[in-house]
Amino acid sequence: MAFDFFSGFVRDVRAARSTAKEVERLSRMNNSDLARLGLERTEISSYAYNKHFGRR
């Protein structure tokens, strides 16, 4: 049980770091590049979160 908690914690830390990197990468893009991905600037955070955390 403790191992499950620890492995879940590690997985969440990794996902959080990946989310932060994704937000940073997408934030550096201009609006036309984001549009090619089907994103608006206001959707960056939720897109990155859903990509790396998914629906749990």
Summary of the structure (lengths in Angstrom):
residues: 56
radius of gyration: 13.9
end to end distance: 18.7
largest distance: 47.4
contacts: 122
relative contact order: 0.15
helix: 80%
strand: 0%
